[in-house]
Amino acid sequence: MYDQLKKVWTELTGPDGAFEIEEIEVRGNPMRTYKAAPPSLREVWLGSSAFADRPYLVFETESLTYAEVHERVNRLSAWMRAQGLVPGDRVAIAMRNYPEWMQCYWATVASGLTVVGMNAWWVEDEMDYALKDAAPKLLIADEERLTRFKAIRQQHPHLTCLGVRTETTEGIIPFESVMEIPGNLPEVSIDPDSDACIFYTSGTTGRPKGAQQTHRGCVHNIMNMGFWGACLAQTMFQVKGQPLPDPATAAPPSALVTTPLFHVTANNCLAQATTLGGGKLVHMYKWDAGDALALIERERITNLTGVPVMSRELISHPDFDRYDTSSLMSVGGGGAQLQPDLVDKIDRSVDNARPSTGYGMTETCGIITSIGGDFFIDRPDSCGPAMPSFEAKTVNADGDDNQGEPGELWVRGAPVIKGYLNRTEATRETITDGWLHTGDVARIDQDGFIFIVDRVKDMVLRGGENIYCSEVETVLFQIDALAECSVFGVPDDRLGEEVGVAISPKPDCTLPADEVRNFCANLMAKHKIPRYIWLLDSPLPRNASGKFLKRELKDQLALEDAV
């Protein structure tokens, strides 16, 4: 099976292959690229006009075809140009997964403008920081986000606001009023290495960093996903005789959008890849396994991609057997490794679906690796091989090649971000000669399959959300009564990890846990607020250089003592 994979891989990526790889120089470094890659996301979007009559965006009782969405994208693009926005300007999108999210995304990137993805869970202080950091010319937001924005509006007096599904009118232009104005997509030429999108990733120094995802990077992420699908199908055809899908007769993909569109999992990997194939995106107001089952049956969903807990909740739901899930072809996701037992349960529980996952980062515009089907069943603790547009290696603490041994995973290739917005030093620390330091310790086996074994970064991975411990500590240290604190991850069966913190108050001070959480609620999104708090009456353990000994501290703390 693995020999056949290598053979198919070589044929697809070799001379005249459908996914032929060539090496070019970009930003002074060698870069692996697909020879046939379109130059920008504009071409990806324009190509979807061929699916005019197919349903594209579905939300509750609403459904829009590709033709209808193209018309709406054209109108929004023309309106933005009329407002004076020109290529290179930025447009912030702050809303839950409404159909307008993708309409705004395509209108922006197809016009040569840059999307700023605003985390919908951010509180006012976090929104304020990102708006000042990215300096967008336009904010497109729903009612809930606009309500938060009102508290900081005076800090952004010249920011134009477009309101989606909102009754707020003061200083807000209704989105639907723009949809009443005819217009055409402006003619622009887009540099492949210009910013398509800025997605914020949790920061090691207390503030999130804006990852500058280029058009080249996003296009290559889509092509990586297309490559793996083709490679897997052809390999299984040669190994097992499984028939190859016939594009002329195969049903278009239908994907359930379960995770936020301000992340690469939903936006870059799911939505963009589905759009390229003329598929349907079915939006959920919020995740609920029972609702998901009903939508899978109603919309004939073929692809369920989310964080692992979603797959587990779906197949273990008491009503699972009551619904027709036979349309599902792939169940899995990213944001965290699927546990080996879940890989097997997916394969046994869903008639036609195979388990799949990918490992990636905001800093790589999506996936670095992918794995599925028989390969995932055989190696459930692997995240798969690095895709063709990447070089991958493991390095030791000195940055030297450590191939064959566990080390920090470094990758280089077209999907790696240009850098962090306004953070030259952070960019230098993270990217060396085009090599991205992932912050994950990995080993690479003889077949090129990657296994993540540990983390370099001091980070909590909660339900697919990266939360840097220092980010939470920065907020906590603003509490007057707090002397010391140390934030770390606490294992959680449902979300993978929850945020925990050990706190040592100042002498003669008391610091109730509720007071800590209430303080945090005003300065950070809910998912970052510590669930487990240990209040200690002694200083935290440190090493000789004064650094907190987190592992030793965690070993000393009992879960039942947390408040």
ZIURRA-V435394 format. One record per residue. RES is the residue in one small letter. SS is DSSP state (A for helix, B for strand, O for the rest). PHI is phi in whole degrees, -180 to 180 (NA if undefined). PSI is psi in whole degrees, -180 to 180 (999 if undefined). Layout:
<<RES & SS & PHI & PSI> <RES & SS & PHI & PSI>>
This chain:
<<m & O & NA & -43> <y & A & -73 & -34> <d & A & -65 & -39> <q & A & -66 & -39> <l & A & -59 & -46> <k & A & -62 & -39> <k & A & -64 & -49> <v & A & -64 & -43> <w & A & -56 & -48> <t & A & -64 & -40> <e & A & -66 & -43> <l & A & -68 & -36> <t & A & -98 & -6> <g & O & -81 & -177> <p & O & -53 & 130> <d & O & 68 & 7> <g & O & -73 & 159> <a & O & -62 & -26> <f & O & -124 & 47> <e & O & -58 & 133> <i & B & -102 & 137> <e & B & -133 & 154> <e & B & -105 & 127> <i & B & -127 & 171> <e & B & -103 & 127> <v & B & -134 & 130> <r & O & 52 & 37> <g & O & 82 & 6> <n & B & -131 & 149> <p & B & -66 & 144> <m & B & -144 & 130> <r & B & -82 & 125> <t & B & -136 & 158> <y & B & -83 & 128> <k & O & -62 & -33> <a & O & -94 & 9> <a & O & -65 & 132> <p & O & -64 & 153> <p & O & -70 & -25> <s & O & -154 & 172> <l & A & -69 & -19> <r & A & -58 & -45> <e & A & -66 & -35> <v & A & -62 & -46> <w & A & -67 & -46> <l & A & -61 & -34> <g & A & -65 & -26> <s & A & -73 & -9> <s & A & -64 & -18> <a & A & -66 & -16> <f & A & -101 & 31> <a & O & -44 & -47> <d & O & -88 & -5> <r & O & -77 & 147> <p & B & -67 & 141> <y & B & -120 & -59> <l & B & -114 & 123> <v & B & -124 & 133> <f & B & -148 & 114> <e & O & 53 & -115> <t & O & -94 & 2> <e & B & -93 & 146> <s & B & -150 & 130> <l & B & -122 & 137> <t & B & -82 & 169> <y & A & -59 & -42> <a & A & -62 & -43> <e & A & -66 & -39> <v & A & -71 & -38> <h & A & -59 & -40> <e & A & -64 & -42> <r & A & -69 & -39> <v & A & -63 & -43> <n & A & -59 & -44> <r & A & -67 & -43> <l & A & -67 & -40> <s & A & -62 & -46> <a & A & -64 & -39> <w & A & -65 & -42> <m & A & -63 & -40> <r & A & -63 & -39> <a & A & -65 & -27> <q & O & -80 & -2> <g & O & 97 & 5> <l & O & -76 & 132> <v & O & -127 & 160> <p & O & -47 & 133> <g & O & 103 & -26> <d & O & -69 & 159> <r & B & -114 & 146> <v & B & -126 & 119> <a & B & -89 & 135> <i & B & -117 & 121> <a & B & -133 & 96> <m & O & -165 & 164> <r & O & -74 & -177> <n & O & -76 & 65> <y & O & -85 & 160> <p & A & -59 & -25> <e & A & -65 & -23> <w & A & -57 & -55> <m & A & -69 & -31> <q & A & -61 & -45> <c & A & -68 & -38> <y & A & -61 & -52> <w & A & -67 & -38> <a & A & -61 & -37> <t & A & -74 & -55> <v & A & -70 & -32> <a & O & -72 & -14> <s & O & -98 & 2> <g & O & 82 & 6> <l & O & -87 & 169> <t & B & -114 & 128> <v & B & -78 & 136> <v & B & -111 & 108> <g & B & -80 & 113> <m & O & -93 & 126> <n & O & -62 & 121> <a & O & -69 & -14> <w & O & -91 & -8> <w & O & -60 & 143> <v & O & -88 & 180> <e & A & -56 & -44> <d & A & -63 & -39> <e & A & -71 & -39> <m & A & -62 & -45> <d & A & -59 & -44> <y & A & -61 & -49> <a & A & -66 & -39> <l & A & -66 & -38> <k & A & -71 & -37> <d & A & -70 & -45> <a & A & -89 & -22> <a & O & 50 & 57> <p & O & -70 & 157> <k & O & -89 & -20> <l & B & -141 & 138> <l & B & -116 & 125> <i & B & -112 & 119> <a & B & -145 & 156> <d & B & -91 & -179> <e & A & -58 & -46> <e & A & -64 & -43> <r & A & -70 & -36> <l & A & -65 & -36> <t & A & -60 & -42> <r & A & -69 & -38> <f & A & -64 & -32> <k & A & -55 & -35> <a & O & -69 & -20> <i & O & -119 & 10> <r & A & -56 & -37> <q & A & -65 & -20> <q & A & -79 & -12> <h & A & -135 & 62> <p & O & -67 & -23> <h & O & -103 & 8> <l & O & -84 & 120> <t & B & -73 & 138> <c & B & -123 & 129> <l & B & -112 & 124> <g & B & -99 & 128> <v & B & -106 & 125> <r & O & 51 & 50> <t & O & -131 & 149> <e & O & -98 & -6> <t & O & -68 & 132> <t & O & -122 & -28> <e & O & -66 & 112> <g & O & 73 & 12> <i & O & -121 & 133> <i & B & -94 & 122> <p & B & -65 & 134> <f & A & -58 & -43> <e & A & -66 & -26> <s & A & -69 & -32> <v & A & -69 & -35> <m & O & -69 & -11> <e & O & -88 & -6> <i & O & -103 & 115> <p & O & -61 & 151> <g & O & -174 & 168> <n & O & -125 & 154> <l & O & -65 & 126> <p & O & -62 & 147> <e & O & -81 & 118> <v & O & -141 & 154> <s & O & -110 & 124> <i & O & -109 & 126> <d & O & -68 & 127> <p & O & -56 & -26> <d & O & -100 & 15> <s & O & -82 & 160> <d & B & -71 & 124> <a & B & -90 & -39> <c & B & -154 & 145> <i & B & -117 & 110> <f & B & -106 & 136> <y & B & -89 & 135> <t & B & -119 & 146> <s & O & -53 & 143> <g & O & -101 & 145> <t & O & -78 & -12> <t & O & -117 & 24> <g & O & 101 & -18> <r & O & -127 & 143> <p & O & -67 & 156> <k & B & -111 & 138> <g & B & -86 & 107> <a & B & -80 & 123> <q & B & -89 & 98> <q & B & -89 & 124> <t & B & -87 & 166> <h & A & -61 & -43> <r & A & -59 & -44> <g & A & -63 & -45> <c & A & -67 & -42> <v & A & -62 & -42> <h & A & -70 & -28> <n & A & -65 & -44> <i & A & -61 & -43> <m & A & -70 & -33> <n & A & -60 & -42> <m & A & -68 & -40> <g & A & -65 & -39> <f & A & -60 & -48> <w & A & -64 & -39> <g & A & -61 & -45> <a & A & -68 & -42> <c & A & -64 & -44> <l & A & -65 & -44> <a & A & -63 & -45> <q & A & -69 & -35> <t & A & -65 & -46> <m & A & -68 & -28> <f & A & -66 & -42> <q & A & -75 & -33> <v & A & -82 & -45> <k & A & -117 & -6> <g & O & 76 & 15> <q & O & -64 & 130> <p & O & -63 & 143> <l & O & -77 & 143> <p & O & -63 & 139> <d & O & -99 & 111> <p & O & -56 & -26> <a & O & -75 & -26> <t & O & -118 & -17> <a & O & -68 & 140> <a & O & -68 & 142> <p & O & -60 & 150> <p & O & -63 & 151> <s & B & -136 & 114> <a & B & -115 & 138> <l & B & -92 & 121> <v & B & -87 & 104> <t & O & -108 & -20> <t & O & -115 & 164> <p & O & -64 & 141> <l & O & -75 & -5> <f & O & -88 & 12> <h & O & -119 & 157> <v & O & -67 & -29> <t & A & -59 & -52> <a & A & -79 & -44> <n & A & -80 & -62> <n & A & -73 & -41> <c & A & -88 & -47> <l & A & -85 & -58> <a & A & -68 & -46> <q & A & -68 & -43> <a & A & -66 & -39> <t & A & -65 & -39> <t & A & -63 & -43> <l & A & -59 & -34> <g & O & -92 & 8> <g & O & 71 & 30> <g & O & -92 & -178> <k & B & -110 & 137> <l & B & -109 & 117> <v & B & -106 & 115> <h & B & -90 & 146> <m & O & -112 & 142> <y & O & -65 & -43> <k & O & -158 & 159> <w & O & -69 & 131> <d & O & -153 & 122> <a & A & -61 & -38> <g & A & -66 & -44> <d & A & -63 & -38> <a & A & -62 & -41> <l & A & -61 & -42> <a & A & -64 & -40> <l & A & -70 & -37> <i & A & -59 & -44> <e & A & -69 & -47> <r & A & -68 & -43> <e & A & -100 & 5> <r & O & 52 & 55> <i & O & -65 & 133> <t & O & -103 & -22> <n & B & -136 & 118> <l & B & -112 & 111> <t & B & -124 & 124> <g & B & -161 & -162> <v & O & -81 & 157> <p & A & -53 & -36> <v & A & -60 & -29> <m & A & -68 & -43> <s & A & -63 & -41> <r & A & -65 & -44> <e & A & -66 & -34> <l & A & -65 & -53> <i & A & -76 & -18> <s & O & -99 & 3> <h & O & -65 & 138> <p & O & -61 & -23> <d & O & -98 & 10> <f & A & -53 & -46> <d & A & -73 & -12> <r & A & -80 & -16> <y & O & -110 & 152> <d & O & -86 & 108> <t & O & -110 & 18> <s & O & -67 & -18> <s & O & -74 & -21> <l & O & -64 & 128> <m & O & -111 & -24> <s & B & -145 & 131> <v & B & -132 & 130> <g & B & 168 & -132> <g & B & 146 & -161> <g & O & -144 & -159> <g & O & 84 & -22> <a & O & -168 & 157> <q & O & -70 & 134> <l & O & -70 & 129> <q & O & -66 & 144> <p & A & -53 & -37> <d & A & -66 & -32> <l & A & -71 & -35> <v & A & -57 & -47> <d & A & -68 & -41> <k & A & -64 & -39> <i & A & -62 & -45> <d & A & -64 & -34> <r & A & -87 & -26> <s & A & -90 & -32> <v & O & -109 & 124> <d & O & -50 & -58> <n & O & -105 & -9> <a & O & -82 & 146> <r & B & -113 & 146> <p & B & -71 & 147> <s & B & -153 & 157> <t & B & -158 & 169> <g & B & -145 & 153> <y & B & -114 & 129> <g & B & -162 & -171> <m & B & -150 & 160> <t & A & -56 & -37> <e & A & -73 & -5> <t & A & -120 & 20> <c & O & 59 & 13> <g & B & 144 & -131> <i & B & -79 & 147> <i & B & -102 & -43> <t & B & -126 & 167> <s & B & -152 & 151> <i & B & -154 & 148> <g & B & -168 & 173> <g & A & 58 & -139> <d & A & -62 & -32> <f & A & -67 & -37> <f & A & -72 & -38> <i & A & -63 & -40> <d & A & -73 & -36> <r & O & -130 & 69> <p & O & -67 & -15> <d & O & -95 & 7> <s & O & -103 & 155> <c & O & -104 & 6> <g & B & 98 & 179> <p & B & -81 & 156> <a & B & -67 & 139> <m & O & -69 & 161> <p & O & -59 & -26> <s & O & -83 & 11> <f & B & -121 & 143> <e & B & -97 & 144> <a & B & -137 & 142> <k & B & -153 & 160> <t & B & -109 & 142> <v & B & -129 & 156> <n & O & -87 & -173> <a & O & -63 & -23> <d & O & -90 & 1> <g & O & 83 & 12> <d & O & -88 & 148> <d & B & -56 & 129> <n & O & -124 & 31> <q & O & -54 & 135> <g & O & 93 & -14> <e & O & -123 & 156> <p & O & -62 & 139> <g & B & -168 & 174> <e & B & -67 & 133> <l & B & -78 & 124> <w & B & -116 & 141> <v & B & -135 & 150> <r & B & -139 & 139> <g & B & 163 & -179> <a & O & -58 & -38> <p & O & -74 & -10> <v & O & -67 & 136> <i & O & -62 & 159> <k & O & -66 & -36> <g & O & 161 & -169> <y & B & -101 & 131> <l & O & -57 & 127> <n & O & 60 & 19> <r & O & -131 & 70> <t & A & -60 & -43> <e & A & -67 & -42> <a & A & -63 & -37> <t & A & -64 & -44> <r & A & -63 & -35> <e & A & -72 & -26> <t & A & -100 & -28> <i & B & -124 & 121> <t & B & -119 & 114> <d & O & 52 & 40> <g & O & 87 & -11> <w & B & -85 & 123> <l & B & -87 & 127> <h & B & -84 & 111> <t & B & -73 & -25> <g & B & 83 & 4> <d & B & -113 & 138> <v & B & -87 & 130> <a & B & -141 & 165> <r & B & -128 & 150> <i & B & -119 & 123> <d & O & -85 & -176> <q & O & -65 & -21> <d & O & -97 & 5> <g & O & 85 & 6> <f & B & -79 & 137> <i & B & -102 & 139> <f & B & -126 & 118> <i & B & -83 & 125> <v & B & -116 & -18> <d & B & -168 & 178> <r & B & -119 & 141> <v & O & -87 & -39> <k & O & -76 & 144> <d & O & -83 & 91> <m & B & -146 & 149> <v & B & -107 & 132> <l & B & -109 & 98> <r & B & -108 & 108> <g & O & 54 & 36> <g & O & 90 & -7> <e & B & -96 & 125> <n & B & -80 & 126> <i & B & -126 & 111> <y & B & -76 & 133> <c & A & -60 & -40> <s & A & -65 & -30> <e & A & -63 & -44> <v & A & -72 & -40> <e & A & -63 & -37> <t & A & -59 & -40> <v & A & -71 & -45> <l & A & -62 & -35> <f & O & -70 & -6> <q & O & -82 & -8> <i & O & -77 & 123> <d & O & -59 & -39> <a & O & -81 & -3> <l & B & -91 & 131> <a & B & -96 & -49> <e & B & -142 & 153> <c & B & -154 & 155> <s & B & -142 & 123> <v & B & -102 & 141> <f & B & -156 & 170> <g & B & -89 & 140> <v & B & -115 & 124> <p & B & -55 & 140> <d & B & -141 & 129> <d & O & -63 & -34> <r & O & -88 & -46> <l & O & -104 & 0> <g & B & 91 & -57> <e & B & -148 & 152> <e & B & -121 & 162> <v & B & -82 & 128> <g & B & -124 & 155> <v & B & -148 & 137> <a & B & -102 & 129> <i & B & -124 & 135> <s & B & -115 & 111> <p & B & -71 & 164> <k & O & -68 & 155> <p & O & -54 & 139> <d & O & 66 & 16> <c & O & -115 & 146> <t & O & -112 & 150> <l & O & -144 & 84> <p & O & -59 & 146> <a & A & -61 & -38> <d & A & -63 & -35> <e & A & -66 & -38> <v & A & -63 & -48> <r & A & -67 & -39> <n & A & -65 & -38> <f & A & -63 & -44> <c & A & -65 & -35> <a & A & -60 & -26> <n & O & -84 & -12> <l & O & -124 & -7> <m & O & -150 & 157> <a & O & -62 & 153> <k & A & -57 & -37> <h & A & -70 & -13> <k & A & -91 & -15> <i & O & -69 & 129> <p & O & -56 & 129> <r & O & -84 & -36> <y & B & -112 & 126> <i & B & -127 & 125> <w & B & -108 & 121> <l & B & -100 & 113> <l & B & -104 & 151> <d & O & -106 & 19> <s & O & -142 & 160> <p & O & -62 & 153> <l & O & -73 & 147> <p & O & -66 & 139> <r & B & -132 & 160> <n & O & -90 & -174> <a & O & -63 & -28> <s & O & -89 & 3> <g & O & 91 & 4> <k & O & -82 & 139> <f & B & -62 & 138> <l & O & -93 & 87> <k & A & -66 & -43> <r & A & -63 & -43> <e & A & -63 & -41> <l & A & -62 & -46> <k & A & -62 & -37> <d & A & -67 & -27> <q & A & -83 & -20> <l & O & -95 & 135> <a & O & -100 & 137> <l & A & -59 & -35> <e & A & -70 & -13> <d & A & -89 & -8> <a & O & -75 & 153> <v & O & -123 & 999>>
